[in-house]
Amino acid sequence: MNEIPLEAIPNQKLSVLLDEAWHDITLKTLKNGACVVSIARDGQAVIEGARACPNRALIPYRHAEGDAGNFAFLTEGGDYPQYDQFGTSQRLIYASAEELARIRGNG
């Protein structure tokens, strides 16, 4: 698994090369404090404006993963992602398709 470095700022966009595909990740903090995420893979939108939930896959459907992996916010105590906790008690990780297959018991 790879940890995606995030800054403790409310809105950010970054690009990262994972499994030979560019992933553009946009994180926005809404006025109510909720964090929403958009992910594009090689310029194609995968998810847009989805609520970032703790300890579960950000791409909700396996078919949307394609041949790539998936992302998740790992948080202490099951707290919803909050930008001021990025890099301390909360982190964004990426698991490759091979890692997901092992986790899911079919690889």
N, C-alpha and C positions, 0 to 999 in steps of 0.2 A: 504494500500500500504506500501511496505517496501522500505526504501532507502538503497542501496548497497554502503557501504563506499569505496571510491576510494582515492588513493593517487595522488598528483599532480606530477606524474612521467610519462614519455612517454610510457613505456612498463610495463605491469603488468599482473599477473595472480592470480586469487583468486577462492576459492571454497566456496559456501554458500549453506546451507540447506534451501530450500523453498518448502512449500507444500509437505513435506516428500520426496523430491527428491534433490539429490546433483546437483548443477549447477556449472560447471567449466567455468569461464569467462576469456577470454584472450583479452586484449586491446593492440593494437600496433599503434604507430604513424609512418606514412610513411614519407619519406623525404620531400614531399610536404606539410606536416602538417596534412594531413587527418588522422582521427582515424578509424581503422577497428576493428571489434569485431568478436570473435568466441565464441559460446556457445555450451556446451555439457551438456546433462541431463542424470544423472546416467551412464556416460561413452559413451553415444550415441551422435554423432554430430547432432546439430539442425541447426546451421548456422556456416559458416566458412568464415572468411575474408570479411565480409559484411561491407560496408561503414556505419559508425555511423551517422545517420541523426538526426536532432533535432526534439523533440516533436512528434515522431511517433514510432510505435511498431518496435522493432528490429527484431522480428521473423515475417517475412512478410506474412505468410499464416496461417490461423486459424487451418488448419489440422496439421500443424507442431507444434502448441502449444500442441496438444493432450489434456490430462486432466489437464495440468498445465497452468500457466499464461504466461505473457509476460513481456518484459523489454522495457524501453524507457529512452532516455536521455532528461531530462527537462533542457532547457537552456533559459537564458534571451535574449530577442530580436530575437529569432530564429537562434542564432549563431550555427554553426556546432561545435560539441564537440571538445574541445582542452584541452589536459591534464593539462595545467597550470591553467585552470579554474575549475578543478574538486574540489569539496568541497566548492567552493565559489559561482560562478554564474551558475555552471552546476552540475547536479547530475544524477545519474543512479537510476531509481526506478523499482520495480517489482510489478505488479498487479496480484493477484491470479485469477484463472479461475472464481471464484464467483464474484470478483470485476469487471472483464471484462464483464461478463454476464449482470451485473447491468448497466455498462457504455454503453453497446451496446443495452440496452433496451430489453433484452430477459432473464432476471433473477430476 
